[in-house]
Every structure is written in C-alpha cells, then in structure tokens.
Amino acid sequence: MPDPQGLDVHDLAISHAPTFDRNGRMTNNTVVSYMVGTHGPFNLTYGPDQATPDRVNADIAKHVADIRAIVVRP
C-alpha cells in the first residue's frame, strides 16, 4: 500500500566500498543507498558484519520517521 504522504522507500541498492582498517588491511564496508519519496538519495554505511537486515531496516525506518517529522507539518 503506498504511503499516503508519498514517503515510500524505493530504489534501494546495496554495494561494497573498499576501505582500510586501522592496521592497514583492506576491508569492505557495506553501503545501502535509497530514496524516500522524492527525497534523497541517502546512504547508510556499515562496517564489516554490521549490515544485518534488522539493523538496516531499523535505520531506514528511523530515517523515514525523521523525514516525516520534517516534511509533514501540522
């Protein structure tokens, strides 16, 4: 069901971004990009093994709630 205020999450993309840890070893961060209605794109970056489905979904849901609080005014 579409969001009545047009704040649907869409264009979700997941990629890896190589980076170096404190010891100089190469590691991959996970980058999640998405749009919220006409707003964005937004990026969330997670270290190795941090991008669990529960965490990503919770972070996106919080961001949508923050946008809703800004965009939808009484």
C-alpha positions as CSV (number, residue, x, y, z in Angstrom):
1,M,0.0,0.0,0.0
2,P,1.5,3.4,-1.0
3,D,2.4,5.8,1.7
4,P,-0.3,8.5,1.9
5,Q,2.3,11.2,2.2
6,G,4.5,9.9,-0.7
7,L,7.3,8.8,1.6
8,D,7.8,5.3,0.2
9,V,11.3,3.8,0.3
10,H,12.4,2.9,-3.2
11,D,15.5,2.5,-5.5
12,L,17.3,0.5,-2.7
13,A,20.8,-0.5,-3.8
14,I,23.4,-2.4,-1.8
15,S,27.1,-2.1,-2.7
16,H,30.5,-2.6,-1.1
17,A,33.1,0.1,-0.7
18,P,36.7,-1.0,-0.1
19,T,38.4,0.8,2.8
20,F,41.4,0.2,5.1
21,D,41.1,-0.7,8.7
22,R,43.4,0.7,11.5
23,N,46.0,-1.9,10.7
24,G,46.1,-1.0,7.0
25,R,44.3,-4.1,5.8
26,M,41.8,-3.9,3.1
27,T,38.2,-4.5,4.2
28,N,34.7,-3.8,2.7
29,N,32.1,-1.5,4.1
30,T,28.5,-2.1,3.0
31,V,26.8,0.9,1.6
32,V,23.0,1.0,1.3
33,S,21.5,3.7,-0.9
34,Y,17.8,4.5,-1.1
35,M,15.3,7.2,-1.9
36,V,12.3,8.3,0.3
37,G,9.6,9.6,-1.9
38,T,11.3,12.4,-3.9
39,H,14.0,12.9,-1.2
40,G,17.5,11.5,-1.5
41,P,19.4,9.6,-2.4
42,F,20.5,8.7,1.1
43,N,23.4,6.4,2.0
44,L,24.0,4.3,5.1
45,T,27.5,2.9,5.6
46,Y,28.2,-0.2,7.7
47,G,31.4,-1.8,8.7
48,P,32.1,-5.5,8.1
49,D,29.4,-7.7,9.5
50,Q,27.3,-4.8,10.7
51,A,24.7,-4.6,7.9
52,T,22.2,-7.1,9.2
53,P,18.7,-7.0,7.7
54,D,17.2,-6.0,11.1
55,R,19.7,-3.1,11.6
56,V,19.4,-1.8,8.0
57,N,15.6,-1.9,8.2
58,A,15.5,-0.2,11.6
59,D,17.9,2.5,10.4
60,I,15.8,3.2,7.3
61,A,12.6,3.2,9.3
62,K,14.1,5.8,11.7
63,H,15.2,7.9,8.8
64,V,11.8,7.8,7.2
65,A,10.3,8.8,10.6
66,D,12.7,11.8,10.8
67,I,11.8,12.9,7.3
68,R,8.1,12.5,8.0
69,A,8.5,14.8,11.1
70,I,10.2,17.4,8.9
71,V,8.0,17.2,5.8
72,V,4.6,16.7,7.4
73,R,3.8,19.8,9.5
74,P,0.5,20.5,11.3
